[in-house]
Each structure stands twice: as C-alpha cells, then as structure tokens.
Amino acid sequence: MTSHVYRQLLLSSETEGKAGGDQLITKSQSHSPSFNCWTLIRGPSQAVKDEETPVPVESFSTGFKGASIDSLAGFVTSRIPEPVGLLTPYTFAVLDERSERDDTVLLVHQVTSYPDKDPEDTNPDPSTAKKEWKQWRVTFVSGQWVVSVLEEGDDLLTESFDDSLFSVDADGVLHVRRIEGS
C-alpha cells in the first residue's frame, strides 16, 4: 500500500446527522497511520471544499434524505468532475439508517472496465470504458483504509478478493483483518 492520502465526501441519507459522523471520523483514526479523510456534506447547496470535518460534528438535517446511490453519485461527480486537492470523484461515503446502529458506512466507488479490450492492449480507448458504481459496507474503523485501497486502484476489492486480508460477515459487512484483528 502506498502512502497517498485522499479526502472523501461523506453524505448522510438520514434525516438527522451527528453521531454517525462523529463516530466514523473518530473510529477511522483509531489505527496508525491515519488522518481525518472525511468531508461531511450536509446537503446539495453546501459548497464542496477540500477540508476535513472536525469533531464534534454539530447536529444537522440532511438535504440528501432518502437519496438513491445513483443520485448521490450524480451529485458527487457534478461537484467534483476531476480530482481537486485531496478530493476525488471516484469514491464517496454514505451514512445511512444502519450507520449509527452497527458502526458501518457505505463506501461507493466507481470502477472502470474495458470489456472489449484486447489483453495485449496497454492503452485502451477511453470511449469504450464501462463505468459502474460498486458498494462496500465497511466498519467505521476500516473505512479510511478501504478508501485508500479503492483510490489507489488496487484490485484487492474489485477483482481478486483475498480472504486472508478480508472477511464478510452475515450482515454483508466487510472487515479488514489487519485493522480489526478479526
């Protein structure tokens, strides 16, 4: 794993927000190395800036209540069409109805593939790219680490899931063994 750092937009699809944001930000920094990589966006009218959200998070009503992943992805890519500072348009996080209950966050990442690409072609035509949003529910503790893996383009989660590094529990939550010790 390289030492690049990224900042991720954190969106809340619940009516009220606070505790989930506090817990995610605090718990994702409970291992080393770590830093606060989360930028909480409370609603569509808020300016998107490359800056961390400090804790404690003040209570707020979200402007994304009930929003679908597709609409949240559209918001993110319209506000950040290209990487800006530490922010990228390729991965974002969603605090939802499960987040406070089970200390998890939904990470959404854009995966690009070239289904018709010749295996020998090292420079595929960008117009043939297929882009889709994939989702991983992860623990607050592992959130920042998983974001780094996704942003680095590592295929550990997208193509070659390694069960010596990860496990998925009965509720569909991805656990990172080296972070959580599971």
N, C-alpha and C positions, 0 to 999 in steps of 0.2 A: 504494500500500500504506500503510495507516495504521500508527501506532506502537504499537498494542496489543500486549501480551505475554501469553503463555499458558504454562502448565506442563502437560506431558503425562505420563501414566503410561507407563512403559516396562516391558514384561513380557517375560520370557525363556521361550521354549518349549523350550530346550535343557537338557540335564541339568546342565551346569556353566555358570557365567557369570562373567565378569570382563572379559576382553579386549574383547569386543564393546561392553560398557557403557563402558569407558574410552575406546575409540576413537570411539564415537558422540558422547559428551559433549565430548571434546576437538576432534574434527574439525568438529562442527556450530558451534563457536565460532570457527572459523578465518577468518571474514569479518566485516565490520562492517556494520551493528550486530548484535551477538549477545549472548546471555547463556545460562547453563545452564538450559534449559527442561525438563530431564528429571528425573522422579521414578521411580527404579527400585523396582519392587515384586517381591520375590523369591519370594513365594508367597501363597496366598489368606488365610493367617492374619495377614499383616503389616498393620498399621494404615496407612491411606492418609492421608498428610498433604501439605499444600501446601508442600513444601520440596524444594529441589534435592538431587540425589545428588552428593556431592563425588567428585572423582577423587583418588587412585586408588580404584577400586571393589574392595572385598575379594572374594575368590573366594566363591562360594556355589553351593548346589544349589537349583535352581528347584522350586517347587511347581506349576509350570504345564507340566511336561514333556509334550509331545505334545498339548497342549490345542488344540482347534479355535478358529477365529476366532469362531464363534458363542458358545462357552463363555467365551472371553476377553471378548467384548463384554458378555455377561451379567454377568461379574464386575465390569467397569468400571461399567456402569450401575446395578448394585446397590449399589456402594460410593460412587458419586458420582451420585445421581439428578438433581441440579441443579448448575450451576457453584458452586464454593466457592473463594473467593480467585482464584488464577490457574488452578486446575484446572477442566477441563470434562469432561463425559461424552461428548462428541461425537467426539473423536479420541484414539486411543492408538497406541502404537508397539510392535512385536514384534521382538525379537532372536530369530532362528531359525537353522536349520542353515546358511543362506547367509551370515549376517551377518559372521562373522569371515573367511570365505573371500573375499568380494567387497566388503567395507566398505559393505554396504547394510542398510537397516532397512525393515521392512514397516509403512507407516502405514495405519491403518484409520480411516475417517471415516464418520459417519452422515449420509447425505444424505436430506433430506425433500423430497418432491414432492407435488403435488396433481394427480393425473392427470385428474380430472373438473372441474377448476377452470375457470370462465369467465375468459377472458383479461382481461376488464374488471374482474373482482373483485379489489380490492386487499386484501381481508380474508377469505381463505378459511376455511372451517370446519375447525378443528383435528382434528375427528373423522374427516375424510376424508383426512388425511395418510397418505402411504405412506412408511415409513422403511426404508432399507436400508443395509447396511454396504458401502462400496466400499473397495478396497485399491489402494495405490500402493507399489511398491518403489522406494525412492529412495536416493541415496548418503548416507553419513553427513554429508558436507559440506553437502548441500542440505536435510537433514531438518528443521532448525528453520525455515527459510524456507518450505518447503512446508506445515508445520504452521500457520504464520501465515496463509498464503493460505486454507487449508481453514477455519480457525476464523473468519476474517473473513467467511465466506460467499461469497467470491469464486468466480465460476463459471469461472475460468480453467482449472480442472482437472476440473470436473464437467459443464460444458455446452459451453464454447467453447474447446477446447484450441487454443492458439496456438503453432504450431511455430516462430515466431520467438523465443519465450521458452523453449520446452522441446523436448527430443528424447527419444526412447525407443530404447534400443539393442537389439541382437538378443537379449539376455537378459531383456528386459522391464523394464529399469531406467530410471526417469525421471531425466533430467538437466536441471538448471536452468542455462541458458546464462549468465545474468548472475552466477551464483555460481561455476560451474565453468569458465567461459570456453570451453565446448565449442560 
